[in-house]
């Protein structure tokens, strides 16, 4: 049985949603996934790009704000386990990298050069 693959946009929304969940969970102390239900309402390229950029910015801002001390603190990961915040952040970053690899395939099969492989100006 063949499994369905996510589209390019679904990949972006999936990985951005995980970043959004991470930052929302640690800022608001509630399940971040509950706050991204509106993601499916994002229909235009501009809306999706703005959401992706905001998720990356928010995650980076949270990591910077926590600093080394904050990233070494143990937090509940949402499933009653205590883990280092830095480990959760690393997991989100790694997850993003895995999906970037999948997006590279979409670029290549469509005859496009992925952003990180483009000539620097």
N, CA, C and O atoms as CSV, one atom per row, in Angstrom:
chain,resi,resn,atom,element,x,y,z
A,1,UNK,N,N,0.843,-1.173,0.000
A,1,UNK,CA,C,0.000,0.000,0.000
A,1,UNK,C,C,0.887,1.235,0.000
A,1,UNK,O,O,1.791,1.354,0.827
A,2,UNK,N,N,0.636,2.141,-0.912
A,2,UNK,CA,C,1.416,3.379,-1.000
A,2,UNK,C,C,0.882,4.393,0.007
A,2,UNK,O,O,-0.327,4.528,0.193
A,3,UNK,N,N,1.791,5.090,0.640
A,3,UNK,CA,C,1.404,6.148,1.561
A,3,UNK,C,C,1.437,7.482,0.839
A,3,UNK,O,O,2.274,7.707,-0.034
A,4,UNK,N,N,0.527,8.356,1.206
A,4,UNK,CA,C,0.482,9.682,0.595
A,4,UNK,C,C,1.661,10.510,1.084
A,4,UNK,O,O,2.108,10.364,2.222
A,5,UNK,N,N,2.150,11.363,0.227
A,5,UNK,CA,C,3.224,12.289,0.581
A,5,UNK,C,C,2.621,13.669,0.784
A,5,UNK,O,O,1.624,14.031,0.160
A,6,UNK,N,N,3.249,14.428,1.670
A,6,UNK,CA,C,2.806,15.809,1.864
A,6,UNK,C,C,3.216,16.641,0.652
A,6,UNK,O,O,4.266,16.419,0.050
A,7,UNK,N,N,2.375,17.588,0.317
A,7,UNK,CA,C,2.724,18.531,-0.737
A,7,UNK,C,C,3.776,19.495,-0.191
A,7,UNK,O,O,4.079,19.485,1.002
A,8,UNK,N,N,4.324,20.321,-1.067
A,8,UNK,CA,C,5.321,21.314,-0.655
A,8,UNK,C,C,4.742,22.204,0.438
A,8,UNK,O,O,5.385,22.431,1.463
A,9,UNK,N,N,3.544,22.703,0.225
A,9,UNK,CA,C,2.908,23.581,1.208
A,9,UNK,C,C,2.621,22.826,2.501
A,9,UNK,O,O,2.826,23.366,3.588
A,10,UNK,N,N,2.154,21.600,2.401
A,10,UNK,CA,C,1.895,20.808,3.605
A,10,UNK,C,C,3.180,20.577,4.404
A,10,UNK,O,O,3.156,20.571,5.634
A,11,UNK,N,N,4.302,20.389,3.701
A,11,UNK,CA,C,5.596,20.251,4.381
A,11,UNK,C,C,5.916,21.523,5.168
A,11,UNK,O,O,6.290,21.463,6.339
A,12,UNK,N,N,5.763,22.680,4.506
A,12,UNK,CA,C,6.047,23.955,5.169
A,12,UNK,C,C,5.155,24.161,6.381
A,12,UNK,O,O,5.630,24.569,7.441
A,13,UNK,N,N,3.872,23.884,6.233
A,13,UNK,CA,C,2.943,24.086,7.343
A,13,UNK,C,C,3.191,23.099,8.482
A,13,UNK,O,O,3.042,23.446,9.654
A,14,UNK,N,N,3.563,21.887,8.138
A,14,UNK,CA,C,3.855,20.878,9.156
A,14,UNK,C,C,5.048,21.299,10.016
A,14,UNK,O,O,4.963,21.310,11.244
A,15,UNK,N,N,6.140,21.639,9.372
A,15,UNK,CA,C,7.349,21.979,10.128
A,15,UNK,C,C,7.170,23.315,10.853
A,15,UNK,O,O,7.651,23.479,11.974
A,16,UNK,N,N,6.491,24.253,10.229
A,16,UNK,CA,C,6.231,25.533,10.897
A,16,UNK,C,C,5.300,25.336,12.084
A,16,UNK,O,O,5.451,25.982,13.121
A,17,UNK,N,N,4.345,24.445,11.923
A,17,UNK,CA,C,3.444,24.137,13.033
A,17,UNK,C,C,4.176,23.562,14.226
A,17,UNK,O,O,3.833,23.856,15.371
A,18,UNK,N,N,5.190,22.735,13.964
A,18,UNK,CA,C,5.953,22.179,15.091
A,18,UNK,C,C,6.773,23.267,15.780
A,18,UNK,O,O,6.904,23.265,17.004
A,19,UNK,N,N,7.323,24.196,15.001
A,19,UNK,CA,C,8.046,25.324,15.602
A,19,UNK,C,C,7.091,26.185,16.425
A,19,UNK,O,O,7.409,26.611,17.535
A,20,UNK,N,N,5.913,26.429,15.852
A,20,UNK,CA,C,4.904,27.240,16.531
A,20,UNK,C,C,4.482,26.571,17.840
A,20,UNK,O,O,4.342,27.237,18.866
A,21,UNK,N,N,4.282,25.266,17.800
A,21,UNK,CA,C,3.905,24.532,19.010
A,21,UNK,C,C,4.976,24.646,20.085
A,21,UNK,O,O,4.668,24.843,21.260
A,22,UNK,N,N,6.233,24.521,19.679
A,22,UNK,CA,C,7.347,24.623,20.623
A,22,UNK,C,C,7.357,25.986,21.314
A,22,UNK,O,O,7.441,26.062,22.539
A,23,UNK,N,N,7.273,27.051,20.536
A,23,UNK,CA,C,7.358,28.383,21.143
A,23,UNK,C,C,6.109,28.699,21.950
A,23,UNK,O,O,6.205,29.294,23.023
A,24,UNK,N,N,4.946,28.316,21.459
A,24,UNK,CA,C,3.714,28.587,22.193
A,24,UNK,C,C,3.701,27.822,23.507
A,24,UNK,O,O,3.329,28.371,24.544
A,25,UNK,N,N,4.097,26.573,23.470
A,25,UNK,CA,C,4.107,25.740,24.678
A,25,UNK,C,C,4.996,26.367,25.748
A,25,UNK,O,O,4.613,26.423,26.917
A,26,UNK,N,N,6.158,26.829,25.364
A,26,UNK,CA,C,7.101,27.337,26.359
A,26,UNK,C,C,6.866,28.789,26.740
A,26,UNK,O,O,7.366,29.247,27.768
A,27,UNK,N,N,6.130,29.503,25.947
A,27,UNK,CA,C,5.771,30.879,26.325
A,27,UNK,C,C,4.496,30.905,27.150
A,27,UNK,O,O,4.409,31.597,28.165
A,28,UNK,N,N,3.507,30.139,26.699
A,28,UNK,CA,C,2.180,30.220,27.293
A,28,UNK,C,C,1.839,29.069,28.223
A,28,UNK,O,O,0.798,29.089,28.881
A,29,UNK,N,N,2.710,28.061,28.284
A,29,UNK,CA,C,2.507,26.895,29.150
A,29,UNK,C,C,1.180,26.181,28.869
A,29,UNK,O,O,0.523,25.693,29.789
A,30,UNK,N,N,0.804,26.127,27.625
A,30,UNK,CA,C,-0.346,25.327,27.225
A,30,UNK,C,C,0.024,24.621,25.922
A,30,UNK,O,O,0.984,24.997,25.250
A,31,UNK,N,N,-0.714,23.640,25.594
A,31,UNK,CA,C,-0.397,22.880,24.389
A,31,UNK,C,C,-0.448,23.779,23.169
A,31,UNK,O,O,-1.514,24.263,22.789
A,32,UNK,N,N,0.691,23.997,22.565
A,32,UNK,CA,C,0.785,24.873,21.416
A,32,UNK,C,C,0.001,24.378,20.216
A,32,UNK,O,O,-0.481,25.178,19.414
A,33,UNK,N,N,-0.129,23.077,20.088
A,33,UNK,CA,C,-0.814,22.520,18.922
A,33,UNK,C,C,-2.248,23.029,18.852
A,33,UNK,O,O,-2.818,23.128,17.765
A,34,UNK,N,N,-2.832,23.350,19.995
A,34,UNK,CA,C,-4.205,23.845,20.011
A,34,UNK,C,C,-4.303,25.211,19.344
A,34,UNK,O,O,-5.375,25.591,18.873
A,35,UNK,N,N,-3.204,25.949,19.297
A,35,UNK,CA,C,-3.247,27.297,18.750
A,35,UNK,C,C,-3.014,27.335,17.245
A,35,UNK,O,O,-3.144,28.401,16.643
A,36,UNK,N,N,-2.674,26.209,16.613
A,36,UNK,CA,C,-2.379,26.257,15.176
A,36,UNK,C,C,-3.500,25.702,14.308
A,36,UNK,O,O,-3.303,25.487,13.112
A,37,UNK,N,N,-4.643,25.473,14.877
A,37,UNK,CA,C,-5.749,24.948,14.084
A,37,UNK,C,C,-6.091,25.875,12.916
A,37,UNK,O,O,-6.574,25.409,11.884
A,38,UNK,N,N,-5.850,27.158,13.061
A,38,UNK,CA,C,-6.126,28.119,12.006
A,38,UNK,C,C,-5.159,28.057,10.841
A,38,UNK,O,O,-5.351,28.750,9.842
A,39,UNK,N,N,-4.115,27.232,10.952
A,39,UNK,CA,C,-3.123,27.130,9.877
A,39,UNK,C,C,-3.782,26.696,8.578
A,39,UNK,O,O,-3.372,27.138,7.505
A,40,UNK,N,N,-4.785,25.850,8.651
A,40,UNK,CA,C,-5.436,25.389,7.427
A,40,UNK,C,C,-6.140,26.532,6.711
A,40,UNK,O,O,-6.476,26.404,5.533
A,41,UNK,N,N,-6.370,27.652,7.402
A,41,UNK,CA,C,-6.984,28.820,6.773
A,41,UNK,C,C,-5.979,29.611,5.933
A,41,UNK,O,O,-6.369,30.491,5.166
A,42,UNK,N,N,-4.696,29.302,6.073
A,42,UNK,CA,C,-3.679,29.991,5.284
A,42,UNK,C,C,-3.753,29.470,3.854
A,42,UNK,O,O,-3.441,28.308,3.592
A,43,UNK,N,N,-4.162,30.320,2.946
A,43,UNK,CA,C,-4.376,29.878,1.561
A,43,UNK,C,C,-3.428,30.520,0.570
A,43,UNK,O,O,-3.060,29.896,-0.425
A,44,UNK,N,N,-3.023,31.762,0.823
A,44,UNK,CA,C,-2.188,32.442,-0.167
A,44,UNK,C,C,-0.712,32.200,0.138
A,44,UNK,O,O,-0.328,31.916,1.273
A,45,UNK,N,N,0.090,32.319,-0.897
A,45,UNK,CA,C,1.537,32.180,-0.733
A,45,UNK,C,C,2.053,33.194,0.285
A,45,UNK,O,O,2.883,32.857,1.129
A,46,UNK,N,N,1.573,34.421,0.211
A,46,UNK,CA,C,2.026,35.471,1.130
A,46,UNK,C,C,1.698,35.116,2.578
A,46,UNK,O,O,2.523,35.326,3.467
A,47,UNK,N,N,0.502,34.580,2.823
A,47,UNK,CA,C,0.115,34.185,4.186
A,47,UNK,C,C,0.997,33.057,4.711
A,47,UNK,O,O,1.422,33.074,5.866
A,48,UNK,N,N,1.266,32.084,3.856
A,48,UNK,CA,C,2.075,30.931,4.261
A,48,UNK,C,C,3.512,31.367,4.526
A,48,UNK,O,O,4.100,30.972,5.533
A,49,UNK,N,N,4.083,32.175,3.639
A,49,UNK,CA,C,5.450,32.665,3.825
A,49,UNK,C,C,5.546,33.478,5.112
A,49,UNK,O,O,6.507,33.332,5.868
A,50,UNK,N,N,4.564,34.326,5.363
A,50,UNK,CA,C,4.569,35.134,6.594
A,50,UNK,C,C,4.503,34.243,7.830
A,50,UNK,O,O,5.186,34.509,8.819
A,51,UNK,N,N,3.692,33.191,7.784
A,51,UNK,CA,C,3.578,32.268,8.918
A,51,UNK,C,C,4.900,31.533,9.151
A,51,UNK,O,O,5.361,31.430,10.288
A,52,UNK,N,N,5.504,31.027,8.083
A,52,UNK,CA,C,6.785,30.311,8.208
A,52,UNK,C,C,7.838,31.246,8.805
A,52,UNK,O,O,8.539,30.874,9.746
A,53,UNK,N,N,7.947,32.437,8.266
A,53,UNK,CA,C,8.948,33.397,8.770
A,53,UNK,C,C,8.705,33.740,10.226
A,53,UNK,O,O,9.650,33.829,11.010
A,54,UNK,N,N,7.441,33.936,10.597
A,54,UNK,CA,C,7.128,34.282,11.985
A,54,UNK,C,C,7.478,33.136,12.927
A,54,UNK,O,O,7.981,33.373,14.025
A,55,UNK,N,N,7.220,31.905,12.516
A,55,UNK,CA,C,7.546,30.744,13.353
A,55,UNK,C,C,9.049,30.633,13.575
A,55,UNK,O,O,9.493,30.358,14.690
A,56,UNK,N,N,9.834,30.846,12.523
A,56,UNK,CA,C,11.293,30.793,12.645
A,56,UNK,C,C,11.774,31.918,13.561
A,56,UNK,O,O,12.607,31.695,14.439
A,57,UNK,N,N,11.253,33.111,13.358
A,57,UNK,CA,C,11.638,34.256,14.184
A,57,UNK,C,C,11.272,34.023,15.643
A,57,UNK,O,O,12.091,34.258,16.531
A,58,UNK,N,N,10.052,33.564,15.899
A,58,UNK,CA,C,9.610,33.330,17.271
A,58,UNK,C,C,10.466,32.278,17.963
A,58,UNK,O,O,10.822,32.435,19.130
A,59,UNK,N,N,10.798,31.204,17.246
A,59,UNK,CA,C,11.645,30.156,17.833
A,59,UNK,C,C,13.023,30.682,18.162
A,59,UNK,O,O,13.551,30.420,19.244
A,60,UNK,N,N,13.614,31.425,17.231
A,60,UNK,CA,C,14.935,32.013,17.477
A,60,UNK,C,C,14.911,32.991,18.631
A,60,UNK,O,O,15.823,33.008,19.458
A,61,UNK,N,N,13.865,33.808,18.691
A,61,UNK,CA,C,13.743,34.770,19.787
A,61,UNK,C,C,13.612,34.070,21.135
A,61,UNK,O,O,14.192,34.511,22.127
A,62,UNK,N,N,12.848,32.975,21.172
A,62,UNK,CA,C,12.690,32.240,22.432
A,62,UNK,C,C,14.020,31.641,22.879
A,62,UNK,O,O,14.375,31.725,24.055
A,63,UNK,N,N,14.753,31.041,21.951
A,63,UNK,CA,C,16.044,30.443,22.283
A,63,UNK,C,C,17.012,31.515,22.783
A,63,UNK,O,O,17.712,31.303,23.774
A,64,UNK,N,N,17.057,32.658,22.110
A,64,UNK,CA,C,17.923,33.755,22.553
A,64,UNK,C,C,17.509,34.252,23.933
A,64,UNK,O,O,18.363,34.488,24.788
A,65,UNK,N,N,16.221,34.411,24.155
A,65,UNK,CA,C,15.726,34.934,25.436
A,65,UNK,C,C,16.047,33.979,26.586
A,65,UNK,O,O,16.365,34.423,27.689
A,66,UNK,N,N,15.967,32.692,26.337
A,66,UNK,CA,C,16.254,31.705,27.384
A,66,UNK,C,C,17.738,31.668,27.712
A,66,UNK,O,O,18.113,31.484,28.870
A,67,UNK,N,N,18.586,31.840,26.706
A,67,UNK,CA,C,20.028,31.788,26.933
A,67,UNK,C,C,20.470,30.417,27.418
A,67,UNK,O,O,19.665,29.492,27.519
A,68,UNK,N,N,21.761,30.296,27.716
A,68,UNK,CA,C,22.311,29.009,28.147
A,68,UNK,C,C,21.641,28.494,29.413
A,68,UNK,O,O,21.324,27.309,29.520
A,69,UNK,N,N,21.429,29.386,30.365
A,69,UNK,CA,C,20.831,28.971,31.633
A,69,UNK,C,C,19.424,28.442,31.413
A,69,UNK,O,O,19.070,27.378,31.920
A,70,UNK,N,N,18.624,29.180,30.662
A,70,UNK,CA,C,17.250,28.767,30.410
A,70,UNK,C,C,17.156,27.493,29.600
A,70,UNK,O,O,16.263,26.677,29.827
A,71,UNK,N,N,18.073,27.310,28.651
A,71,UNK,CA,C,18.037,26.101,27.829
A,71,UNK,C,C,18.470,24.863,28.611
A,71,UNK,O,O,18.190,23.741,28.190
A,72,UNK,N,N,19.144,25.051,29.738
A,72,UNK,CA,C,19.546,23.925,30.574
A,72,UNK,C,C,18.500,23.552,31.612
A,72,UNK,O,O,18.663,22.561,32.325
A,73,UNK,N,N,17.435,24.328,31.707
A,73,UNK,CA,C,16.378,24.019,32.667
A,73,UNK,C,C,15.535,22.851,32.176
A,73,UNK,O,O,15.319,22.673,30.977
A,74,UNK,N,N,15.067,22.063,33.136
A,74,UNK,CA,C,14.164,20.968,32.806
A,74,UNK,C,C,12.744,21.496,32.707
A,74,UNK,O,O,12.299,22.285,33.541
A,75,UNK,N,N,12.053,21.056,31.692
A,75,UNK,CA,C,10.666,21.458,31.470
A,75,UNK,C,C,9.839,20.219,31.161
A,75,UNK,O,O,10.365,19.191,30.736
A,76,UNK,N,N,8.551,20.334,31.380
A,76,UNK,CA,C,7.635,19.275,31.002
A,76,UNK,C,C,7.443,19.353,29.496
A,76,UNK,O,O,7.152,20.423,28.961
A,77,UNK,N,N,7.601,18.240,28.816
A,77,UNK,CA,C,7.507,18.254,27.349
A,77,UNK,C,C,6.076,18.136,26.834
A,77,UNK,O,O,5.854,17.997,25.631
A,78,UNK,N,N,5.117,18.190,27.736
A,78,UNK,CA,C,3.721,18.081,27.335
A,78,UNK,C,C,3.162,16.692,27.500
A,78,UNK,O,O,1.956,16.481,27.375
A,79,UNK,N,N,4.043,15.731,27.785
A,79,UNK,CA,C,3.583,14.356,28.008
A,79,UNK,C,C,4.008,13.865,29.394
A,79,UNK,O,O,4.148,12.665,29.627
A,80,UNK,N,N,4.208,14.809,30.298
A,80,UNK,CA,C,4.577,14.542,31.698
A,80,UNK,C,C,6.024,14.101,31.885
A,80,UNK,O,O,6.393,13.665,32.975
A,81,UNK,N,N,6.849,14.204,30.849
A,81,UNK,CA,C,8.276,13.907,30.985
A,81,UNK,C,C,9.028,15.203,31.194
A,81,UNK,O,O,8.687,16.228,30.604
A,82,UNK,N,N,10.056,15.160,32.038
A,82,UNK,CA,C,10.932,16.309,32.201
A,82,UNK,C,C,12.137,16.139,31.286
A,82,UNK,O,O,12.818,15.114,31.315
A,83,UNK,N,N,12.385,17.151,30.481
A,83,UNK,CA,C,13.520,17.149,29.559
A,83,UNK,C,C,14.144,18.536,29.559
A,83,UNK,O,O,13.504,19.516,29.941
A,84,UNK,N,N,15.397,18.612,29.127
A,84,UNK,CA,C,16.049,19.918,28.999
A,84,UNK,C,C,15.400,20.685,27.855
A,84,UNK,O,O,15.142,20.129,26.787
A,85,UNK,N,N,15.139,21.961,28.088
A,85,UNK,CA,C,14.554,22.798,27.051
A,85,UNK,C,C,15.453,22.821,25.815
A,85,UNK,O,O,14.958,22.833,24.688
A,86,UNK,N,N,16.762,22.826,26.021
A,86,UNK,CA,C,17.699,22.806,24.900
A,86,UNK,C,C,17.563,21.559,24.049
A,86,UNK,O,O,17.733,21.612,22.831
A,87,UNK,N,N,17.254,20.431,24.688
A,87,UNK,CA,C,17.051,19.197,23.929
A,87,UNK,C,C,15.784,19.277,23.079
A,87,UNK,O,O,15.753,18.803,21.943
A,88,UNK,N,N,14.746,19.880,23.645
A,88,UNK,CA,C,13.524,20.064,22.853
A,88,UNK,C,C,13.782,21.000,21.677
A,88,UNK,O,O,13.335,20.745,20.559
A,89,UNK,N,N,14.505,22.082,21.938
A,89,UNK,CA,C,14.825,23.034,20.863
A,89,UNK,C,C,15.633,22.329,19.778
A,89,UNK,O,O,15.364,22.498,18.589
A,90,UNK,N,N,16.623,21.538,20.190
A,90,UNK,CA,C,17.435,20.806,19.212
A,90,UNK,C,C,16.552,19.874,18.381
A,90,UNK,O,O,16.737,19.760,17.169
A,91,UNK,N,N,15.604,19.218,19.022
A,91,UNK,CA,C,14.707,18.315,18.302
A,91,UNK,C,C,13.888,19.038,17.250
A,91,UNK,O,O,13.691,18.522,16.149
A,92,UNK,N,N,13.411,20.226,17.579
A,92,UNK,CA,C,12.636,21.015,16.613
A,92,UNK,C,C,13.529,21.447,15.453
A,92,UNK,O,O,13.112,21.417,14.296
A,93,UNK,N,N,14.750,21.846,15.768
A,93,UNK,CA,C,15.688,22.258,14.718
A,93,UNK,C,C,16.020,21.075,13.813
A,93,UNK,O,O,16.032,21.217,12.590
A,94,UNK,N,N,16.286,19.923,14.396
A,94,UNK,CA,C,16.585,18.722,13.618
A,94,UNK,C,C,15.391,18.341,12.747
A,94,UNK,O,O,15.557,18.004,11.575
A,95,UNK,N,N,14.206,18.394,13.312
A,95,UNK,CA,C,12.975,18.094,12.576
A,95,UNK,C,C,12.851,19.019,11.363
A,95,UNK,O,O,12.484,18.579,10.274
A,96,UNK,N,N,13.157,20.297,11.561
A,96,UNK,CA,C,13.099,21.267,10.463
A,96,UNK,C,C,14.097,20.903,9.370
A,96,UNK,O,O,13.787,21.006,8.183
A,97,UNK,N,N,15.289,20.478,9.765
A,97,UNK,CA,C,16.312,20.085,8.800
A,97,UNK,C,C,15.892,18.880,7.978
A,97,UNK,O,O,16.163,18.814,6.779
A,98,UNK,N,N,15.229,17.927,8.621
A,98,UNK,CA,C,14.759,16.749,7.893
A,98,UNK,C,C,13.747,17.149,6.821
A,98,UNK,O,O,13.784,16.646,5.698
A,99,UNK,N,N,12.861,18.044,7.176
A,99,UNK,CA,C,11.857,18.471,6.202
A,99,UNK,C,C,12.459,19.368,5.129
A,99,UNK,O,O,11.991,19.360,3.990
A,100,UNK,N,N,13.487,20.140,5.467
A,100,UNK,CA,C,14.173,20.912,4.432
A,100,UNK,C,C,14.735,19.948,3.381
A,100,UNK,O,O,14.671,20.226,2.183
A,101,UNK,N,N,15.276,18.833,3.825
A,101,UNK,CA,C,15.787,17.834,2.889
A,101,UNK,C,C,14.700,17.331,1.953
A,101,UNK,O,O,14.955,17.098,0.772
A,102,UNK,N,N,13.498,17.163,2.472
A,102,UNK,CA,C,12.391,16.740,1.621
A,102,UNK,C,C,11.996,17.849,0.644
A,102,UNK,O,O,11.648,17.586,-0.507
A,103,UNK,N,N,12.058,19.098,1.126
A,103,UNK,CA,C,11.724,20.225,0.244
A,103,UNK,C,C,12.748,20.379,-0.884
A,103,UNK,O,O,12.401,20.800,-1.987
A,104,UNK,N,N,14.007,20.038,-0.605
A,104,UNK,CA,C,15.040,20.087,-1.643
A,104,UNK,C,C,14.652,19.176,-2.810
A,104,UNK,O,O,14.863,19.518,-3.974
A,105,UNK,N,N,14.087,18.025,-2.486
A,105,UNK,CA,C,13.650,17.107,-3.547
A,105,UNK,C,C,12.582,17.774,-4.409
A,105,UNK,O,O,12.628,17.673,-5.635
A,106,UNK,N,N,11.630,18.447,-3.787
A,106,UNK,CA,C,10.597,19.155,-4.559
A,106,UNK,C,C,11.226,20.198,-5.488
A,106,UNK,O,O,10.840,20.317,-6.651
A,107,UNK,N,N,12.197,20.949,-4.964
A,107,UNK,CA,C,12.881,21.929,-5.813
A,107,UNK,C,C,13.511,21.228,-7.009
A,107,UNK,O,O,13.290,21.618,-8.155
A,108,UNK,N,N,14.300,20.188,-6.733
A,108,UNK,CA,C,15.077,19.527,-7.787
A,108,UNK,C,C,14.191,18.881,-8.854
A,108,UNK,O,O,14.476,19.004,-10.045
A,109,UNK,N,N,13.125,18.197,-8.445
A,109,UNK,CA,C,12.294,17.526,-9.452
A,109,UNK,C,C,11.497,18.533,-10.282
A,109,UNK,O,O,10.944,18.187,-11.326
A,110,UNK,N,N,11.442,19.771,-9.812
A,110,UNK,CA,C,10.774,20.832,-10.572
A,110,UNK,C,C,11.771,21.731,-11.290
A,110,UNK,O,O,11.418,22.812,-11.761
A,111,UNK,N,N,13.029,21.274,-11.370
A,111,UNK,CA,C,14.037,22.001,-12.118
A,111,UNK,C,C,14.514,23.279,-11.450
A,111,UNK,O,O,15.065,24.158,-12.113
A,112,UNK,N,N,14.308,23.391,-10.138
A,112,UNK,CA,C,14.711,24.587,-9.405
A,112,UNK,C,C,15.917,24.292,-8.512
A,112,UNK,O,O,16.160,23.145,-8.137
A,113,UNK,N,N,16.656,25.327,-8.185
A,113,UNK,CA,C,17.793,25.196,-7.282
A,113,UNK,C,C,17.341,25.597,-5.882
A,113,UNK,O,O,16.813,26.694,-5.702
A,114,UNK,N,N,17.535,24.735,-4.889
A,114,UNK,CA,C,17.155,25.076,-3.526
A,114,UNK,C,C,17.921,26.305,-3.021
A,114,UNK,O,O,19.052,26.545,-3.446
A,115,UNK,N,N,17.318,27.078,-2.126
A,115,UNK,CA,C,17.962,28.315,-1.647
A,115,UNK,C,C,19.401,28.139,-1.169
A,115,UNK,O,O,20.259,28.953,-1.512
A,116,UNK,N,N,19.682,27.124,-0.406
A,116,UNK,CA,C,21.030,26.952,0.149
A,116,UNK,C,C,22.059,26.521,-0.886
A,116,UNK,O,O,23.262,26.563,-0.626
A,117,UNK,N,N,21.587,26.104,-2.063
A,117,UNK,CA,C,22.505,25.669,-3.129
A,117,UNK,C,C,22.717,26.746,-4.191
A,117,UNK,O,O,23.477,26.549,-5.139
A,118,UNK,N,N,22.053,27.868,-4.031
A,118,UNK,CA,C,22.173,28.939,-5.021
A,118,UNK,C,C,23.483,29.685,-4.873
A,118,UNK,O,O,24.046,29.784,-3.783
A,119,UNK,N,N,23.956,30.211,-6.002
A,119,UNK,CA,C,25.191,31.026,-6.005
A,119,UNK,C,C,24.979,32.252,-5.121
A,119,UNK,O,O,23.931,32.896,-5.164
A,120,UNK,N,N,25.980,32.554,-4.332
A,120,UNK,CA,C,25.927,33.748,-3.502
A,120,UNK,C,C,26.204,34.972,-4.365
A,120,UNK,O,O,27.077,34.934,-5.232
A,121,UNK,N,N,25.474,36.048,-4.137
A,121,UNK,CA,C,25.660,37.272,-4.934
A,121,UNK,C,C,26.774,38.113,-4.361
A,121,UNK,O,O,27.079,39.180,-4.894
